[in-house]
């Protein structure tokens, strides 16, 4: 049985000739993301801001409007309610109360008293403001260290130009992912940070596959222009790139629809990240190599690369 080819062999899409349009589109996305972040900021979850999270299940479908009114009358500050998978499952978020831990416990008891009997309390979590601040710092540090490690690895595995190109593409992915959360105001919490780190891993994996073909072709086609080699490399890996992304999106789509509210933010970030990561691997990471002085015949390789390089160029 012949392997499935999502993109017809011999496809010659001129990616490099269209790179300016891609740069303009990416610049627009980045500007919109930065402006949205500066104006609206992120809708940080309790993981970062501190507060109390209460998950309840009611005997009958809950009247969230009446419940919201009841809890707002308690004078506990900001209170938000959200259906949690079914009309009977409700997620209640209370803002950080003034005072120590006893003040938070007292607020929880007042909520329980106001809701009355017939309510099952499935989860109660409290996060202090100091913990939230530490989690923000740890989240930024985790992303920064991941980018540094990738820069070192890709530079060692290929050439410094590849490392810089990979990090530029990843910074692009992270910026527009944070931007979409600022625009939509979907809650940004610890699971979202985990999604960003997962996006970094997915995107760099896709980028390295294309880079590997670029390096191989730089040795094989020494007499061709660099733009032609980069176009050829992207086209040769395009089928694999699209098939991997589409199958991943199918799984994430199922999780987004059926996975419930707990992982909805995570899956939304992953869906957006897979789309933007696929785009950046083709339109950002590879075109950037043109501006970093990469030329045919450059780069380190294995003995097999040297053997292939010594063979005549295919016609």
N, C-alpha and C positions, 0 to 999 in steps of 0.2 A: 504494500500500500504506500502510495506516494505521500510525503508529508504535506500538511495543509499549508498553503501560502495565502495569507490574508492580503498581501500586496503582490501584484503580478511581478514575476522576475523581469528584470530589465527596466523597471520604473526609473525615470530620470527627472524627478522633481527638482527644480532649481532653488534649493533652500537658501544658498548663500546670496543669490541675486535678490532675494526678498528680505534679507536680514534687516534692512533699515526700517521696513514696515513693522517687523517684529520688535525692534528696539523702541519704536514710537508707541506701539501698543503696550509694551512693558512699562515704559516711562509713565504713560497715562495711568496704568494700574497702580504703580508705586505712588504717584502723586495723590490719587484718590484715597489710597490706603493711609498715607501719612496724614492727609487732611482730616479724614474720618477719625483717625486715632487721636489727633490733636484736639478736635472739636468735641467729639462724643466720648472718646475714651472707650475702654473695654468694660463690659458688664461683668465684673469680677464676681465669682461665686463666693459662697461662705468660706471655701477653702482659703481664700486670700483676704477677704474683708473681715472675717470673724462674724460670729453669730450662731444661731441655733437652727438646725434642720430637723423637722418632725415629719415622719411619714406615717400616715394613718390610713385605715380602711374602714369605711362606713358600711352599715348593714344594707342600706339602699343607695342608689345613685345619689351622690352628694349635690346639694344646691350650693355651688361655690359662691354665688353672689351673696346669698344670705350668710354663709359662713364667713366670707370676707368682711361683711358689715359687722358681724358679731365680734370678730377678732380686732377689727380696727377701733371699736369702741373701748377696748381695754387700755388704750394709751401706751402701747408697747413700741411705738415708733413704726418704722416701715414693716409691713406684713405683706407677703406675697403668697398666693395659692396657685397651684398648678395641678391639673389632672396628671396622674402618674400611671399611664397604661390603660386604665379603665375608669369609668365614671365613679367607681367606688374607691379608687385609690387616689389620695390627695397628698401633695408635697407642700408643706408649710415652711416658709422661711421667715425667721424673725431677725431683725437687726440686732447688733451688739447692744446690750443693755448697760446703762451706767452702773458701775459698782463691780464687785468681785464675782466669784463663781456662784455665791449664794443668790445674787440678784438674777443670774441666768436661770437657776433652778426655780426661783420664785415665779419668773415669767412663764416657764414651762407649766408649772402647776396652775397658773391662772388660765392658760390656754386649755388645759384639760378640764378645768372646772367649767369654762364657758361652753365647751363642746358637749359636755354632759356624757350620759351613758350611751352605749351602743356604738362606741368608737374603739377600734383596735389600734393600739400604738405599736407599729412594727419597727420603727427605728427612731431614735433621738440622738442627735450628734451636736456637740458644741465645739466650736473652734475659737480660741482666743485671738485677739488682734496681733499679739506678739508672734504667735504661731503662723498666722497668715502672712505677716511681713517676712518671716524666715522662709516660707514656702515660695514667695515671689522671688527672693534672692536666689534660692536654690534652683528654681525653674530657669531663670536667666543664665545662671552658671552652667546648668546642664546643657542648654542649647549652645552656649559659647564654647564649652569644652568639646562638644560633638563636632562643631565646625572646625576647631583647631586640629582635632585628631584626623578629620577627613582631609584637611589641607596637607598635613604631614604624610598621610598614607598615599594619597593620589600623587603627590610630588615625588615620593620615593618609588612608587609603582610605575609611574610614567616619566613625566618631566614637569618642571615647575609650572610651565604654562598650563598644563592640564589641571594641576592643583588649584591655581588661581581661577581658571574657568569654572571648575566645579563649585568652588566656594561662592563665586559671584552668582551662579545659578541658584544655589541654596539660599543665599541671602534674599534673592528675588522671591523664591517660594515662601520663605518665612514672612517676609514683609506683606505680601498680598494675602497670605492666610490670616495673619493678625488683622489686616485691613478688612477682610470680609466679616470677621467677628465684630469689628468696630461698627461696620455699616449695619449689619443685621441685629446687633445687640444680643446675639445668642450668648448664653452664659459661658464665661471663660473660667475654667476651673482646672484642677489637677489632671483630669482625664484629657483636657484639651492640650495641656503641655505634653502629655504622653503621646497624643496624636501628632503634635508638631515634631517630636523626636522620631516618631515612626515615619512621618513624611520625609524627613531628612534621610533616613535609611533607605526608603523606597526610591527617592529621587536619585541619590548617589549611585544606587545599584543600576538604575536605568542609564545614568550618565556614563558609568564605567564601561558598560557593554558597548556603547557607541564609541567611547574613547579607545577601547581596545581595537575596534575595527579601524579607527582613524590611524592609530599607530602602525598597524599592519599595512595599511595602504600607503602610508608615508614612505615605507621602505620598498614596497613593491612597485609603486608608480613614481619613480624619482624624477621623471621628465615631465610629469603633468603639473599644471598650475595647482597651487594649494586649494583654491576654491573648488576645482574639479574633484580633487581627492576628498574634500570634506563632503561635497554633495554625494559622491559615490558611496562614502561610508555611511551616511545617514540613510540613503535609499536601501542599502544592503541590510541594515538592521531595522528598517521601518516596520516590517511585518511582525518581528518579535516584539518591538516596542508597543505597537497597537494591540496585539493579541494579549500581552501581559496586562496592559492597562484595562482593557475591556473586561477580561475575566475577573480582575480585582474589583472593578466597579460593579459587576453583577453581584458579587458576594456582599460588598458594602451596601448596595441598594437594598438587598434583602434585610440586612441588619438595621438599616435606617427605618424601614417600614415596620418590621416585626420585632425589633430588639427592645422597644420600650424607651421611656424617657431617660432612663439612667445612662444609656450609652448613645443617646441621640446626638449630643454635642460632639462626642468623639467621632462618630461615624460621619457626621456632616463635615468635620475638619478633614477626615481622611478622604472623603469623596472629592472635596475641593482640592486637597493636596495631590491626589493622584492625577487629576486633570491638569493642574498647573505644573506639577513635576514633570509630566510627560511633555508638556509644551516647552518647558525651560531646557530639558535635555536636548531637544532638537533645535530650538530657536535662540537659546541664550548660551549654553555651555559650549557648544561647538563653534558657532560664529565668533565668539570672543577669542578663540584661538588665532583667528586671522589677525587680530590687533595686538597679539602678544609675541609676534615674530616667529611663529611656528612655520617650519619649512620642510619640504620633502627630504627624507633621509635623516631627519633628526630623531632623537629619542633613544632610550636604551631598550634592549630587548633580550630575548632568550636565544639559545642556540638555534631553535627552530625558526625564529624570526630571521636570523642570519642566513639560514639555508634558503628560506623563501625569498629574501632580498637578492640572493645571488642568481635566482632564476630569471629568465627573460621576462619582460613585462608582457602581460596578456594583451592581445589586440582587441 
